[in-house]
Amino acid sequence: RLAHEIKNPLTPIQLSAERLQHKLSGKLSPEQEEMMNRSTETIISQVQAMKEMVNDFRDFAKTPTPQLKPVSINTLTTEILGLYEGSPLRTKLDPACPEIMGDPTQLRQVIHNLLQNAQDATLEGPRPNEPVEVKTELVPYGEHSGVVQNAVRLTISDCGAGFPAKILARAFEPYVTTKSKGTGLGLAVVKKIADEHGARVNIKNRLEGGTVVGAQVSLSLPTDNGTHS
């Protein structure tokens, strides 16, 4: 409801700026026209940015309850990797990974989000041509009612500048981001979907000889019914 209330005045603000630009065009001195164009373009672009932020927030608040069904993380990952054809990627998908209970639509969103983040971080980092690594494996997940559980772990590693310490501590909070563009809702949405799948998300920096060489995000999805964390 709040998103709707914020969006309502944005369209008339944008239309009013466009109307001013149209009506005054050619009727001002060059200096005044340049200032008018610069000001109206600022209003229009900032209104558009607000609309996008409100849409992202609405989507975050509206994440539906997952519809769980047997799904292969390897299959979903392979599908999404097809969208990144031509990008430098290194894949290590373990064929021994069993299906998990998950919502395919939400998990696709998570995988795509993590891949996009890793690619953006690498491109903005010191080694933009290095590949992003995508890996799946079957790992122990602890015990539940005396029975040892396993999980399918998806790990995505980039070659960017890594997470600053203050981001590492708060990465899953809404609006926390290291990126120059975007709203910072990415990892918050990932965490929300993971929680509802009974999964764990871990983030850390990759180190070589004490030097940060990139970041790593892993998603561990239990292989039982996905309800225990």
Sequence and secondary structure as in RCSB ss.txt:
>XXXX:A:sequence
RLAHEIKNPLTPIQLSAERLQHKLSGKLSPEQEEMMNRSTETIISQVQAMKEMVNDFRDFAKTPTPQLKPVSINT
LTTEILGLYEGSPLRTKLDPACPEIMGDPTQLRQVIHNLLQNAQDATLEGPRPNEPVEVKTELVPYGEHSGVVQN
AVRLTISDCGAGFPAKILARAFEPYVTTKSKGTGLGLAVVKKIADEHGARVNIKNRLEGGTVVGAQVSLSLPTDN
GTHS
>XXXX:A:secstr
 HHHHHHHHHHHHHHHHHHHHHHHTTSS HHHHHHHHHHHHHHHHHHHHHHHHHHHHHHHHT      EEE HHH
HHHHHHGGGTTS EEEEE TT   EEE HHHHHHHHHHHHHHHHHHHHHSS TTS EEEEEEEEEEEEETTEEEE
EEEEEEE  SS   HHHHHHTTSTT   SSSS S HHHHHHHHHHHTT EEEEEEEEETTEEEEEEEEEEEESSS
S   
